[in-house]
Amino acid sequence: MPTAVTDIPAQMQGIAITAAGEPDVLQQQVFDVPQPGAGEVLIKVAAAGVNRPDCLQRRGLYPPPPGASELPGLEVAGVVAACGSDVKTLQPGDRVCALLAGGGYAEYCTAPAGQCLPAPAGLSLAAAAALPETCFTVWSNIGDRAGLKPGEKLLVHGGASGIGTTAIQMARALGATVFATAGSDEKVALCEQLGAKLAVNYRSEDFLAAINSATGDYGVDVILDIVGGSHLEKNVKLLARDGRLVVIGILGGAKGTLNLGLVLSKRLVITGSTLRARPVQEKQQIAEQLAANVWPHIEHGAIQPVLQQRFALQQAAAAHQLLEANDAAGKLVLIVDAELADSVTA
């Protein structure tokens, strides 16, 4: 039976964004412990993932949806401390990882029960905290929007990022052949270790020429792109007939050159998405699909979070500095409760 969390305090430590700006605006402060509403659970946080949307929010460019916590943090792992009304799928003591609309950089947070998944067997809660944001994002885009099929070819831009390392492993587990781009030879090596057939250092090599050569000028069926505008022209050239381009980030700008002639002649689909503002019901559907299609691969070891570095909660600014310097390979996590974070789910 799960071991319930007792003695829930009235107040907690959390990280506030004190003003829009550089990482030093992140400050540890005292907050009231939130109360779970109907359909929600209160989670005692073991660890929280650090993601680029957190940095955008800190800069004032990505505000939380109405009603969401103003604290940053879009994913956590921990233990259910309390359940709101109408929650029947979880109980206090359950070990979970959860997708949030905000509030993860704290000792406690609330989450819709439908956005919680069991912490996978064999993983520490620190590792589980690195799963929700990337897994929800990757699955909803390559599995849902792009409809990636076994035997197809996928290109992942930013292959050494949190999104990229997850996408490479997930696509391989689903039977696709994966190519990737990354910004250094060390990151290229990581992508290939994770299962990419070929990874290309885009700073020193033309990824369009390299992947066309590797595929006999076939190209790829799907591209998962966190770069955006600067890659658009080459992406369209690289896509095979009936190819799908899914844009989930614009690190390389929001505008690029689009050859509509190629879109027409190749019957291409160009789409994009964001996750944070989507309704709870949609996120719950993604969680159910992950539980059925991805979680078994995690528990069998075919998909594993790549953790580069752990930071204490009060070191959130240092984590943001590392992420924005583009030096991270894999995920960064904030350790909120070290003993709990190191515990491994049976």
VOBA-1610 file (N, C-alpha, C; in pm, whole numbers, padded with zeros to 5 digits, always signed):
BEGIN
Met+00084-00119+00000Met+00000+00000+00000Met+00088+00125+00000Pro+00045+00233-00066Pro+00123+00356-00065Pro+00136+00413+00076Thr+00247+00477+00102Thr+00268+00543+00230Thr+00226+00687+00219Ala+00124+00726+00295Ala+00069+00861+00284Ala+00166+00965+00338Val+00160+01084+00282Val+00238+01198+00332Val+00162+01258+00449Thr+00229+01272+00560Thr+00165+01329+00679Thr+00226+01465+00711Asp+00158+01538+00796Asp+00208+01668+00844Asp+00238+01763+00728Ile+00138+01781+00642Ile+00154+01879+00533Ile+00161+02018+00595Pro+00267+02094+00567Pro+00280+02225+00631Pro+00186+02328+00569Ala+00174+02440+00636Ala+00092+02550+00584Ala+00170+02631+00481Gln+00304+02632+00496Gln+00386+02711+00404Gln+00500+02626+00349Met+00559+02676+00241Met+00663+02601+00171Met+00763+02697+00108Gln+00877+02642+00067Gln+00977+02716-00009Gln+00946+02700-00159Gly+00962+02808-00233Gly+00942+02804-00377Gly+01026+02910-00443Ile+01033+02905-00575Ile+01113+03000-00652Ile+01020+03099-00723Ala+01037+03225-00691Ala+00956+03331-00752Ala+01033+03397-00865Ile+00958+03443-00966Ile+01013+03532-01068Ile+00983+03673-01020Thr+01082+03741-00965Thr+01059+03869-00899Thr+01041+03984-00997Ala+01087+03966-01120Ala+01070+04065-01227Ala+01110+03996-01356Ala+01067+04050-01470Ala+01110+03994-01597Ala+01257+04027-01618Gly+01338+03925-01651Gly+01479+03955-01671Gly+01569+03835-01675Glu+01693+03856-01637Glu+01796+03754-01641Glu+01776+03653-01527Pro+01854+03544-01526Pro+01831+03439-01426Pro+01832+03486-01281Asp+01904+03596-01251Asp+01911+03638-01111Asp+01779+03692-01057Val+01676+03705-01141Val+01546+03746-01090Val+01473+03629-01023Leu+01528+03509-01035Leu+01471+03393-00966Leu+01517+03394-00821Gln+01423+03403-00730Gln+01455+03414-00588Gln+01371+03316-00507Gln+01436+03251-00410Gln+01362+03160-00322Gln+01283+03241-00220Gln+01156+03208-00206Gln+01067+03278-00113Gln+00975+03177-00046Val+00899+03227+00052Val+00803+03143+00123Val+00664+03168+00065Phe+00592+03058+00040Phe+00456+03065-00015Phe+00363+02975+00066Asp+00235+03003+00058Asp+00137+02911+00114Asp+00134+02783+00031Val+00120+02670+00098Val+00104+02544+00026Val-00031+02547-00047Pro-00033+02520-00177Pro-00160+02526-00251Pro-00254+02413-00208Gln-00381+02435-00230Gln-00482+02334-00198Gln-00535+02272-00327Pro-00547+02139-00333Pro-00598+02077-00456Pro-00747+02103-00472Gly-00786+02143-00592Gly-00927+02162-00624Gly-00988+02032-00671Ala-01110+02040-00717Ala-01178+01922-00769Ala-01100+01864-00886Gly-01075+01735-00882Gly-01002+01668-00988Gly-00852+01686-00983Glu-00801+01749-00876Glu-00657+01774-00863Glu-00597+01695-00746Val-00464+01683-00750Val-00391+01627-00637Val-00285+01726-00592Leu-00249+01718-00466Leu-00135+01792-00412Leu-00016+01697-00412Ile+00096+01742-00470Ile+00215+01659-00480Ile+00326+01716-00392Lys+00383+01630-00308Lys+00507+01665-00239Lys+00620+01643-00339Val+00685+01751-00380Val+00778+01746-00492Val+00914+01691-00448Ala+00961+01591-00521Ala+01096+01541-00501Ala+01195+01616-00591Ala+01154+01637-00717Ala+01240+01705-00814Ala+01153+01767-00922Ala+01206+01872-00984Ala+01135+01943-01090Ala+01226+01957-01211Gly+01171+01933-01329Gly+01248+01952-01452Gly+01260+02099-01487Val+01368+02133-01556Val+01394+02270-01602Val+01383+02270-01754Asn+01302+02361-01809Asn+01274+02361-01952Asn+01284+02503-02009Arg+01302+02511-02141Arg+01315+02642-02205Arg+01191+02731-02184Pro+01069+02675-02183Pro+00956+02763-02153Pro+00967+02832-02017Asp+01036+02769-01921Asp+01058+02835-01792Asp+01141+02961-01811Cys+01242+02953-01899Cys+01327+03069-01926Cys+01247+03179-01996Leu+01161+03139-02089Leu+01077+03238-02157Leu+00983+03306-02059Gln+00925+03228-01968Gln+00837+03288-01866Gln+00915+03386-01780Arg+01036+03348-01742Arg+01120+03437-01660Arg+01147+03570-01730Arg+01158+03566-01861Arg+01184+03688-01938Arg+01057+03766-01970Gly+00943+03716-01924Gly+00817+03785-01948Gly+00755+03756-02083Leu+00802+03650-02150Leu+00758+03620-02286Leu+00661+03503-02295Tyr+00632+03437-02184Tyr+00548+03317-02188Tyr+00468+03309-02058Pro+00367+03394-02043Pro+00294+03399-01917Pro+00214+03271-01894Pro+00191+03235-01767Pro+00111+03116-01739Pro-00034+03137-01782Pro-00104+03030-01815Pro-00245+03041-01850Pro-00327+03093-01732Pro-00444+03149-01757Pro-00529+03198-01647Pro-00557+03087-01546Gly-00540+03122-01419Gly-00565+03028-01312Gly-00448+02941-01272Ala-00340+02941-01352Ala-00223+02860-01321Ala-00134+02933-01221Ser-00049+02857-01151Ser+00047+02915-01059Ser+00141+03010-01132Glu+00178+03119-01066Glu+00275+03213-01123Glu+00418+03162-01109Leu+00439+03060-01028Leu+00573+03004-01013Leu+00610+02926-01138Pro+00738+02927-01178Pro+00778+02848-01293Pro+00780+02699-01259Gly+00792+02618-01363Gly+00802+02474-01344Gly+00687+02399-01406Leu+00716+02323-01514Leu+00612+02257-01591Leu+00610+02105-01572Glu+00699+02052-01490Glu+00700+01906-01468Glu+00767+01877-01334Val+00715+01777-01266Val+00768+01735-01138Val+00754+01584-01124Ala+00824+01531-01026Ala+00798+01396-00976Ala+00797+01404-00824Gly+00715+01321-00765Gly+00706+01321-00619Gly+00601+01223-00572Val+00543+01255-00458Val+00446+01167-00393Val+00316+01244-00371Val+00205+01181-00405Val+00074+01243-00381Val+00056+01263-00231Ala+00032+01389-00193Ala+00014+01422-00051Ala-00133+01430-00013Ala-00218+01471-00104Ala-00361+01484-00077Ala-00435+01486-00210Cys-00562+01448-00205Cys-00645+01445-00325Cys-00766+01535-00308Gly-00798+01609-00413Gly-00920+01687-00413Gly-01040+01598-00441Ser-01156+01658-00439Ser-01278+01582-00465Ser-01279+01528-00608Asp-01347+01419-00628Asp-01365+01355-00759Asp-01241+01284-00811Val-01135+01273-00731Val-01015+01200-00774Val-01030+01054-00732Lys-01036+00967-00829Lys-01055+00825-00800Lys-00939+00739-00849Thr-00852+00796-00930Thr-00743+00718-00989Thr-00616+00720-00906Leu-00606+00811-00811Leu-00485+00825-00730Leu-00522+00832-00583Gln-00424+00804-00497Gln-00444+00816-00353Gln-00315+00865-00289Pro-00324+00924-00169Pro-00204+00971-00102Pro-00100+00860-00089Gly+00024+00894-00118Gly+00133+00799-00114Gly+00176+00749-00250Asp+00092+00767-00353Asp+00129+00723-00487Asp+00248+00804-00539Arg+00341+00735-00602Arg+00459+00799-00663Arg+00424+00834-00807Val+00432+00961-00841Val+00387+01007-00971Val+00487+01104-01033Cys+00477+01121-01164Cys+00535+01237-01230Cys+00420+01307-01301Ala+00429+01438-01314Ala+00312+01514-01358Ala+00352+01629-01448Leu+00266+01655-01546Leu+00275+01773-01629Leu+00195+01885-01564Leu+00254+02003-01554Leu+00189+02117-01489Leu+00174+02233-01587Ala+00086+02324-01552Ala+00080+02453-01623Ala+00166+02557-01553Gly+00227+02521-01442Gly+00313+02609-01364Gly+00319+02561-01220Gly+00418+02611-01145Gly+00424+02584-01002Gly+00518+02476-00959Gly+00598+02420-01049Gly+00682+02306-01014Gly+00805+02339-00932Tyr+00851+02464-00936Tyr+00971+02501-00860Tyr+00932+02529-00715Ala+00889+02428-00644Ala+00841+02446-00507Ala+00837+02312-00437Glu+00820+02318-00304Glu+00816+02194-00225Glu+00684+02119-00244Tyr+00579+02191-00278Tyr+00449+02129-00307Tyr+00390+02197-00430Cys+00311+02122-00506Cys+00238+02180-00619Cys+00110+02101-00639Thr+00017+02159-00711Thr-00104+02087-00748Thr-00099+02052-00896Ala-00169+01945-00932Ala-00175+01902-01072Ala-00308+01833-01095Pro-00368+01849-01213Pro-00485+01768-01246Pro-00448+01620-01240Ala-00534+01540-01180Ala-00504+01397-01167Ala-00481+01333-01303Gly-00552+01381-01405Gly-00537+01323-01539Gly-00405+01355-01605Gln-00328+01448-01551Gln-00196+01482-01606Gln-00084+01415-01528Cys-00120+01324-01438Cys-00022+01249-01361Cys-00006+01110-01422Leu+00116+01063-01423Leu+00148+00927-01466Leu+00228+00860-01355Pro+00220+00729-01343Pro+00299+00662-01240Pro+00448+00681-01264Ala+00523+00706-01158Ala+00668+00711-01173Ala+00714+00574-01221Pro+00784+00566-01335Pro+00817+00434-01392Pro+00903+00349-01299Ala+00873+00221-01297Ala+00951+00127-01218Ala+01097+00130-01262Gly+01187+00128-01164Gly+01329+00125-01192Gly+01394+00260-01203Leu+01315+00369-01203Leu+01370+00503-01212Leu+01363+00574-01078Ser+01463+00656-01048Ser+01455+00746-00934Ser+01353+00855-00965Leu+01302+00919-00861Leu+01210+01029-00884Leu+01281+01147-00949Ala+01412+01162-00927Ala+01487+01268-00997Ala+01482+01244-01147Ala+01499+01119-01191Ala+01492+01088-01333Ala+01350+01101-01385Ala+01253+01058-01306Ala+01113+01066-01349Ala+01069+01211-01370Ala+01129+01304-01296Ala+01092+01446-01310Ala+01128+01501-01447Ala+01219+01433-01517Ala+01261+01480-01650Ala+01173+01426-01761Leu+01070+01348-01729Leu+00990+01283-01832Leu+00870+01363-01884Pro+00786+01422-01797Pro+00654+01466-01846Pro+00657+01568-01960Glu+00727+01678-01944Glu+00722+01783-02046Glu+00772+01731-02181Thr+00882+01659-02180Thr+00936+01610-02307Thr+00850+01499-02365Cys+00806+01406-02282Cys+00727+01294-02333Cys+00592+01341-02387Phe+00523+01428-02313Phe+00397+01482-02363Phe+00419+01555-02496Thr+00524+01636-02502Thr+00550+01715-02622Thr+00585+01627-02741Val+00678+01534-02721Val+00724+01451-02832Val+00612+01361-02881Trp+00542+01293-02790Trp+00437+01203-02834Trp+00326+01278-02908Ser+00283+01392-02853Ser+00171+01462-02914Ser+00206+01516-03052Asn+00336+01532-03079Asn+00377+01586-03208Asn+00420+01479-03308Ile+00504+01384-03269Ile+00544+01283-03368Ile+00441+01170-03375Gly+00376+01140-03263Gly+00280+01032-03265Gly+00144+01075-03313Asp+00098+01192-03268Asp-00036+01240-03298Asp-00036+01326-03424Arg+00026+01443-03418Arg+00017+01537-03530Arg+00087+01483-03655Ala+00204+01423-03641Ala+00278+01376-03758Ala+00243+01233-03797Gly+00188+01157-03703Gly+00152+01018-03734Gly+00271+00935-03779Leu+00384+00948-03711Leu+00505+00872-03747Leu+00476+00722-03742Lys+00515+00651-03849Lys+00487+00508-03860Lys+00617+00427-03851Pro+00607+00303-03805Pro+00725+00216-03809Pro+00782+00210-03949Gly+00914+00217-03959Gly+00981+00212-04089Gly+01003+00347-04153Glu+00937+00452-04102Glu+00959+00585-04159Glu+01087+00647-04103Lys+01128+00755-04167Lys+01250+00825-04129Lys+01214+00958-04063Leu+01275+00984-03949Leu+01251+01105-03871Leu+01381+01182-03854Leu+01374+01314-03874Leu+01486+01402-03841Leu+01448+01484-03719Val+01535+01483-03618Val+01515+01560-03496Val+01619+01671-03491His+01575+01795-03501His+01667+01907-03481His+01685+01930-03331Gly+01807+01967-03292Gly+01836+01981-03150Gly+01835+01846-03082Gly+01900+01749-03141Gly+01892+01612-03093Gly+01949+01589-02955Ala+02036+01677-02907Ala+02094+01659-02774Ala+02017+01734-02666Ser+01910+01803-02704Ser+01828+01874-02605Ser+01742+01774-02528Gly+01670+01823-02428Gly+01578+01736-02357Gly+01474+01676-02450Ile+01416+01763-02535Ile+01320+01715-02634Ile+01387+01618-02729Gly+01504+01653-02776Gly+01573+01572-02876Gly+01612+01434-02826Thr+01670+01427-02707Thr+01711+01296-02655Thr+01591+01206-02632Thr+01479+01265-02594Thr+01356+01186-02578Thr+01303+01142-02713Ala+01302+01234-02810Ala+01247+01202-02943Ala+01326+01092-03012Ile+01458+01097-03003Ile+01539+00993-03066Ile+01503+00856-03011Gln+01498+00846-02879Gln+01471+00716-02816Gln+01328+00670-02842Met+01232+00763-02833Met+01092+00725-02852Met+01069+00678-02995Ala+01122+00751-03092Ala+01103+00713-03231Ala+01168+00579-03262Arg+01287+00554-03207Arg+01353+00426-03226Arg+01270+00314-03165Ala+01215+00337-03046Ala+01133+00235-02982Ala+01007+00205-03061Leu+00959+00306-03135Leu+00838+00289-03216Leu+00867+00237-03356Gly+00994+00208-03385Gly+01028+00143-03511Gly+01070+00235-03623Ala+01099+00361-03595Ala+01143+00455-03699Ala+01296+00458-03706Thr+01347+00504-03822Thr+01489+00533-03837Thr+01508+00682-03809Val+01606+00714-03724Val+01618+00851-03675Val+01748+00915-03720Phe+01737+01040-03764Phe+01851+01126-03792Phe+01841+01247-03698Ala+01952+01314-03674Ala+01949+01427-03581Ala+02051+01531-03620Thr+02028+01653-03574Thr+02130+01758-03582Thr+02163+01803-03441Ala+02285+01850-03422Ala+02329+01902-03293Ala+02443+02000-03318Gly+02478+02076-03212Gly+02570+02187-03231Gly+02714+02163-03193Ser+02752+02039-03163Ser+02893+02009-03132Ser+02917+01861-03161Asp+03044+01826-03177Asp+03077+01685-03202Asp+03040+01598-03083Glu+03053+01652-02962Glu+03016+01574-02843Glu+02866+01546-02842Lys+02785+01645-02880Lys+02641+01625-02884Lys+02601+01530-02998Val+02673+01538-03109Val+02651+01444-03219Val+02673+01301-03170Ala+02781+01281-03096Ala+02811+01147-03044Ala+02701+01098-02951Leu+02648+01188-02868Leu+02540+01150-02778Leu+02417+01105-02856Cys+02381+01180-02960Cys+02265+01144-03041Cys+02281+01005-03101Glu+02401+00974-03149Glu+02422+00843-03210Glu+02424+00733-03105Gln+02474+00763-02985Gln+02468+00665-02876Gln+02324+00632-02838Leu+02236+00730-02851Leu+02096+00710-02815Leu+02016+00640-02924Gly+02075+00621-03041Gly+02007+00545-03145Gly+01989+00614-03278Ala+02038+00738-03292Ala+02029+00804-03423Ala+02121+00732-03521Lys+02070+00703-03641Lys+02151+00638-03744Lys+02264+00730-03788Leu+02233+00859-03796Leu+02333+00960-03831Leu+02296+01089-03761Ala+02392+01152-03698Ala+02374+01285-03642Ala+02474+01379-03710Val+02431+01501-03734Val+02510+01598-03810Val+02537+01721-03726Asn+02663+01762-03719Asn+02698+01888-03654Asn+02664+02001-03752Tyr+02552+02069-03726Tyr+02504+02170-03821Tyr+02596+02291-03828Arg+02686+02307-03731Arg+02778+02420-03734Arg+02893+02398-03833Ser+02922+02272-03864Ser+03036+02243-03950Ser+02999+02165-04076Glu+02872+02123-04088Glu+02832+02042-04202Glu+02689+02079-04243Asp+02660+02067-04370Asp+02528+02094-04425Asp+02439+01972-04398Phe+02341+01988-04308Phe+02258+01872-04274Phe+02173+01825-04391Leu+02135+01916-04480Leu+02056+01878-04597Leu+02135+01783-04686Ala+02258+01819-04717Ala+02342+01735-04803Ala+02376+01603-04734Ala+02409+01609-04605Ala+02451+01489-04533Ala+02339+01386-04523Ile+02217+01432-04494Ile+02107+01337-04476Ile+02055+01289-04611Asn+02054+01375-04711Asn+02019+01328-04845Asn+02117+01219-04892Ser+02245+01240-04864Ser+02344+01140-04902Ser+02321+01009-04828Ala+02292+01018-04700Ala+02273+00897-04618Ala+02147+00820-04656Thr+02050+00888-04716Thr+01923+00824-04751Thr+01908+00800-04900Gly+02014+00817-04976Gly+02005+00801-05120Gly+01912+00901-05184Asp+01913+01024-05131Asp+01829+01135-05179Asp+01680+01114-05152Tyr+01646+01018-05067Tyr+01506+01002-05029Tyr+01462+01116-04936Gly+01551+01155-04845Gly+01514+01255-04744Gly+01453+01188-04623Val+01361+01256-04558Val+01296+01202-04438Val+01145+01223-04448Asp+01072+01143-04373Asp+00926+01151-04375Asp+00872+01255-04278Val+00940+01271-04166Val+00894+01363-04062Val+01014+01440-04007Ile+00994+01568-03981Ile+01095+01650-03913Ile+01032+01710-03789Leu+01097+01690-03675Leu+01059+01755-03549Leu+01157+01868-03526Asp+01106+01993-03530Asp+01194+02109-03538Asp+01172+02205-03422Ile+01277+02227-03343Ile+01272+02327-03237Ile+01340+02457-03280Val+01392+02461-03405Val+01472+02576-03450Val+01387+02680-03521Gly+01303+02636-03615Gly+01213+02730-03680Gly+01269+02793-03806Gly+01258+02926-03814Gly+01278+03000-03937Gly+01406+02972-04011Ser+01517+02965-03941Ser+01646+02950-04010Ser+01660+02815-04079His+01582+02716-04039His+01590+02583-04099His+01477+02556-04199Leu+01383+02648-04214Leu+01261+02619-04289Leu+01289+02579-04433Glu+01372+02654-04503Glu+01395+02627-04645Glu+01457+02489-04665Lys+01558+02455-04585Lys+01622+02324-04598Lys+01527+02212-04554Asn+01448+02237-04451Asn+01354+02135-04407Asn+01259+02093-04520Val+01205+02192-04590Val+01110+02163-04698Val+01180+02087-04811Lys+01303+02122-04839Lys+01378+02050-04943Lys+01405+01906-04902Leu+01427+01883-04774Leu+01465+01750-04725Leu+01347+01655-04711Leu+01228+01707-04696Leu+01113+01620-04675Leu+01082+01538-04801Ala+01050+01411-04780Ala+01007+01323-04889Ala+00862+01352-04926Arg+00815+01289-05030Arg+00674+01305-05070Arg+00583+01264-04954Asp+00479+01344-04930Asp+00386+01325-04818Asp+00454+01344-04682Gly+00563+01421-04682Gly+00634+01447-04558Gly+00561+01545-04468Arg+00599+01540-04339Arg+00535+01626-04239Arg+00642+01701-04159Leu+00628+01832-04155Leu+00716+01917-04075Leu+00637+01965-03954Val+00688+01933-03834Val+00623+01975-03710Val+00716+02072-03639Val+00673+02197-03628Val+00753+02301-03565Val+00705+02320-03421Ile+00797+02302-03325Ile+00759+02318-03184Ile+00846+02421-03112Gly+00930+02491-03188Gly+01013+02595-03128Gly+01066+02687-03236Ile+01106+02805-03196Ile+01157+02905-03293Ile+01286+02967-03242Leu+01378+02880-03195Leu+01506+02929-03147Leu+01584+02998-03258Gly+01557+02959-03384Gly+01625+03020-03498Gly+01541+03125-03568Gly+01440+03176-03499Gly+01358+03282-03556Gly+01221+03233-03599Ala+01126+03327-03605Ala+00987+03293-03638Ala+00958+03302-03787Lys+01053+03351-03866Lys+01028+03369-04009Lys+01137+03302-04091Gly+01096+03248-04207Gly+01191+03185-04297Gly+01135+03185-04438Thr+01213+03134-04533Thr+01172+03127-04673Thr+01101+02995-04698Leu+00979+03003-04753Leu+00898+02885-04780Leu+00872+02872-04929Asn+00915+02763-04988Asn+00890+02736-05130Asn+00758+02662-05141Leu+00652+02733-05173Leu+00520+02671-05181Leu+00510+02572-05296Gly+00594+02589-05396Gly+00595+02493-05506Gly+00631+02354-05457Leu+00729+02345-05367Leu+00766+02215-05310Leu+00657+02162-05218Val+00592+02251-05145Val+00482+02207-05059Val+00373+02141-05144Leu+00342+02201-05258Leu+00239+02146-05346Leu+00284+02016-05413Ser+00403+02019-05472Ser+00446+01903-05551Ser+00474+01781-05464Lys+00519+01803-05342Lys+00547+01691-05252Lys+00429+01655-05162Arg+00322+01732-05169Arg+00204+01710-05082Arg+00246+01715-04934Leu+00315+01820-04896Leu+00368+01831-04761Leu+00264+01884-04663Val+00281+01848-04539Val+00203+01904-04428Val+00299+01979-04337Ile+00270+02105-04310Ile+00348+02185-04216Ile+00256+02223-04102Thr+00295+02186-03981Thr+00209+02209-03866Thr+00295+02249-03746Gly+00230+02285-03640Gly+00300+02324-03518Gly+00207+02314-03400Ser+00263+02325-03281Ser+00176+02318-03163Ser+00249+02373-03042Thr+00171+02411-02943Thr+00220+02438-02808Thr+00140+02349-02713Leu+00189+02333-02593Leu+00128+02237-02500Leu+00063+02304-02380Arg+00126+02405-02326Arg+00091+02456-02194Arg-00054+02501-02183Ala-00106+02568-02285Ala-00239+02627-02275Ala-00350+02532-02321Arg-00315+02411-02360Arg-00419+02318-02406Arg-00507+02275-02289Pro-00634+02245-02314Pro-00725+02207-02206Pro-00680+02081-02133Val-00719+02070-02007Val-00683+01954-01926Val-00729+01825-01993Gln-00847+01828-02055Gln-00898+01706-02118Gln-00806+01658-02229Glu-00749+01750-02306Glu-00657+01710-02412Glu-00528+01654-02354Lys-00478+01716-02249Lys-00356+01666-02186Lys-00380+01529-02123Gln-00498+01508-02069Gln-00531+01377-02013Gln-00531+01270-02122Gln-00582+01304-02239Gln-00580+01209-02350Gln-00437+01173-02390Ile-00348+01274-02390Ile-00207+01247-02420Ile-00148+01156-02313Ala-00181+01182-02185Ala-00130+01099-02076Ala-00174+00954-02094Glu-00297+00934-02133Glu-00347+00797-02154Glu-00274+00729-02269Gln-00244+00805-02375Gln-00170+00749-02487Gln-00026+00715-02446Leu+00034+00801-02364Leu+00169+00773-02315Leu+00171+00647-02230Ala+00073+00634-02142Ala+00067+00516-02055Ala+00060+00388-02138Ala-00014+00393-02247Ala-00032+00274-02329Ala+00085+00248-02424Asn+00143+00354-02480Asn+00238+00338-02590Asn+00383+00365-02556Val+00409+00442-02452Val+00546+00484-02422Val+00595+00432-02288Trp+00510+00436-02186Trp+00556+00396-02051Trp+00612+00254-02048Pro+00556+00157-02121Pro+00618+00024-02121Pro+00762+00026-02173His+00791+00110-02272His+00927+00120-02325His+01022+00180-02220Ile+00971+00274-02139Ile+01054+00332-02033Ile+01085+00226-01927Glu+00983+00151-01887Glu+01005+00052-01782Glu+01092-00064-01830His+01097-00087-01962His+01185-00190-02016His+01322-00137-02052Gly+01345-00007-02033Gly+01477+00051-02054Gly+01506+00101-02193Ala+01410+00091-02287Ala+01434+00137-02424Ala+01433+00289-02434Ile+01366+00356-02342Ile+01364+00502-02334Ile+01405+00541-02193Gln+01509+00619-02181Gln+01559+00661-02051Gln+01589+00811-02054Pro+01546+00885-01952Pro+01581+01028-01948Pro+01731+01046-01938Val+01783+01143-02011Val+01925+01176-02007Val+01941+01297-01916Leu+01998+01276-01800Leu+02016+01385-01703Leu+02159+01435-01711Gln+02174+01564-01744Gln+02309+01619-01746Gln+02352+01664-01608Gln+02264+01735-01539Gln+02308+01793-01412Gln+02190+01815-01319Arg+02217+01801-01189Arg+02118+01826-01085Arg+02157+01954-01012Phe+02057+02032-00975Phe+02077+02155-00900Phe+01983+02152-00779Ala+02026+02212-00670Ala+01934+02233-00558Ala+01830+02337-00599Leu+01715+02335-00532Leu+01607+02427-00566Leu+01656+02571-00567Gln+01736+02609-00469Gln+01781+02747-00460Gln+01882+02783-00568Gln+01926+02684-00648Gln+02019+02709-00758Gln+01947+02718-00893Ala+01819+02752-00889Ala+01742+02759-01013Ala+01805+02856-01113Ala+01860+02968-01065Ala+01920+03066-01155Ala+02038+03005-01231Ala+02120+02925-01161Ala+02234+02862-01226Ala+02188+02763-01332Ala+02079+02692-01305Ala+02024+02598-01404Ala+01978+02672-01529His+01912+02787-01510His+01867+02866-01625His+01987+02919-01704Gln+02092+02959-01635Gln+02212+03009-01705Gln+02270+02900-01794Leu+02280+02779-01742Leu+02337+02669-01820Leu+02248+02637-01939Leu+02118+02634-01919Leu+02027+02601-02028Leu+02033+02706-02139Glu+02034+02833-02102Glu+02035+02940-02202Glu+02169+02955-02272Ala+02274+02899-02213Ala+02406+02901-02279Ala+02417+02793-02385Asn+02312+02710-02398Asn+02310+02599-02494Asn+02422+02498-02468Asp+02463+02489-02342Asp+02567+02392-02306Asp+02510+02262-02254Ala+02379+02256-02232Ala+02319+02138-02174Ala+02298+02030-02280Ala+02320+01906-02241Ala+02289+01791-02324Ala+02196+01702-02241Gly+02073+01689-02284Gly+01975+01620-02202Gly+01903+01717-02111Lys+01863+01670-01995Lys+01778+01747-01905Lys+01852+01794-01781Leu+01804+01905-01728Leu+01847+01959-01599Leu+01731+01946-01503Val+01759+01910-01378Val+01652+01897-01279Val+01691+01971-01152Leu+01589+02025-01085Leu+01606+02085-00953Leu+01568+01981-00848Ile+01657+01958-00754Ile+01631+01862-00647Ile+01568+01937-00530Val+01444+01903-00500Val+01370+01971-00394Val+01382+01895-00263Asp+01373+01763-00267Asp+01388+01676-00151Asp+01485+01566-00191Ala+01610+01577-00148Ala+01716+01490-00199Ala+01689+01343-00168Glu+01646+01313-00047Glu+01622+01173-00011Glu+01512+01113-00097Leu+01404+01188-00115Leu+01293+01140-00195Leu+01332+01131-00342Ala+01410+01230-00389Ala+01450+01231-00530Ala+01535+01113-00566Asp+01618+01066-00473Asp+01707+00952-00501Asp+01639+00817-00485Ser+01521+00815-00430Ser+01451+00687-00410Ser+01403+00634-00544Val+01412+00504-00561Val+01380+00438-00688Val+01245+00367-00675Thr+01161+00385-00776Thr+01030+00322-00776Thr+01043+00172-00798Ala+00978+00097-00715Ala+00984-00050-00724Ala+00907-00100-00845
//
